[in-house]
């Protein structure tokens, strides 16, 4: 997250952390049995998914030190196309690429399964948390996007209805203000921006065609798109999305800020996790903590 490392996964099941300053990689002592198909990074950990149906948590060490293997979670024998840390970093959501399979939520430290939420019918390929951790979005093979309530552990609503003929949703990103959602269909090379403040919706705010890949800036203001012409363009979203969508102020307590400032990242993560859960309107009925 700090830009000092790059995490990669290869066809042999290895997870490697590359130090951008030392310009060298350090792989984990253990590995998945098959190819890595999904990766995500929190402040302290790496999560990986594989074609062997497993999800693994790895703890990052000092630069140049190998990853330390943590809990191993199993979906079965179906490939895992998406793993996503919750905003507080204490939970992981994952899904396997098979019709009717549920989205699972795991505890990062223990590997315990905390929830299993059914999507229904379509195969799920991508996941994205809202910034408050209360909602989880799932992109499916029929072009639909569902919103899951992490407190009730049920599908809350369908944000985007199925779109016959459209390719599966290969990646998702929720804005920091939880007002709009960006979806990418890799086979169709289409990027869509959706208003998720009023759902369900049938038409995107804006679509970009002939995309190869895309990424959004941390402040949600800019969109980087690589096209079929092998060029990268930077698009400003200020003229595409209503300006009110960008302004979201998040309170961080002095205790969390102090822990972060002196380098106690694990303590800061623990404090933020507790504060997010306490602010949840459904606190007490949500995912248990350990």
Helices and strands as residue ranges (DSSP letters): E 5-9, E 15-19, E 24-27, E 36-41, E 45-50, E 54-59, E 68-74, E 80-85, E 91-96, E 103-107, E 113-117, E 124-129, E 135-140, E 145-149, E 154-160, E 171-174, E 180-185, E 190-195, E 206-208, E 211-216, E 222-227, E 232-236, G 243-246, H 254-261, H 265-279
